[in-house]
Amino acid sequence: MFKYLISINPLGLMYGSAGAFLSPENLVGRSGAKFTPDAATLAGLMFSINKVNEKFTQQTLRDNLYVAGPFWAKSTNRSTKQNFFIPIPWHKIISKKGFGEWKIENNQWKLEKNIDADKPEADYRWQTIESWNTSAKGLKTSNQSIADNPWKFGSLIHPKIQPSERCVVKSDGLFLENSAQIPDDVCLVYLSTYPIDNGWYKFGGENHIVEISCDEISPKIIKLLNQPIGKSFALITPGVWGSNRISHRQPQPEDHSFPETVQMLTDKPVPYRFRSQGTLGRGRYAVPAGSVYVLKEPINKPWWEWDEKWFPNEGYSLKKLGCGLCLPVEIEGVN
């Protein structure tokens, strides 16, 4: 099980990678913007550090390193970091004007709400992990437990430097760079089975300088992460399911059956890609974090004990990157 909470404090702007999709509203690189960095980014950093300090053999790290994220927290003190923010399950809708909560009635979804709208839109996407079992009404009452994305996207003009001197190239020397700005009191949070030394590191594809600190996860959070999954659960990280070539909405193992999904609440898939052994990983689609599953039969095991064969293995098991990390949820009408 995860033992360490790794918090990352960015300095200034971090670059947000752009996806492969363009839209009529956005033709300058903001379309498909992707932030925060995936857990694979942290795993790559830890492998690079281990090559230098040689605390473990690379094979030991490859076999036993599990990371999960991304999450975020207020970096005010250690206790606020432990109560980090995770995605709100899709069956809870928290808006500035009210709240709603989906339940199962006659094998169909039904929305209980106090908002004058057929399908109210959520204004808040994150909740603290300690408030996981709180109802939508309770989350709405407690404003300290919910939040929207704390970072803001923006574009800035970036110079293209000549290879031989630190001057902008004479032709097409400026281009737009997509970036994300995070408040000073906010840090990115990841979970890990291995620690990392506190210090300053280059993080992400643009080698952005960040401050990283590592603490043991509190027993309260470990207990929550160890809860067995019954008939209903929600993803707190994106889930990549299926074979190495085809993405599915749930695991599709060849010889170990995953319980049939009878109901689901989700949004459009999100792009997912990672590098393995210095090569460009295959582009995949992931079920977004917050998606809710209702199963025909309970799993009765926490995510940590799920069969490795339920996760794609593209040279490196995606379970080791926290794929589909989930927590149980209570939905009215699900026995």
Protein Blocks (a to p, Z undefined) as FASTA:
>chain_A
ZZbdcddddehjadddddfbdcfklcghpgopacdddfklmmmmmmmmmmmnomacfklm
mmmmcceddddddfkbmmlmmmccddddfkbccdfkbccddddeehiacdddfbdcfbac
dfbfbdcfklmmpcfklmmmmmmlgccdfbdcdddddddddfkbccddfbhpbccddddd
ddfkbccddddfbdcdeddddedjkopacddddddddfklmmmmmpccffbccdfbdcde
djfkbccfbdcdfklccdddfbdcddddddddddeehiacdddddddehiacddfbdfki
afklpcfklpccehiafklnopaiacddddehiZZ
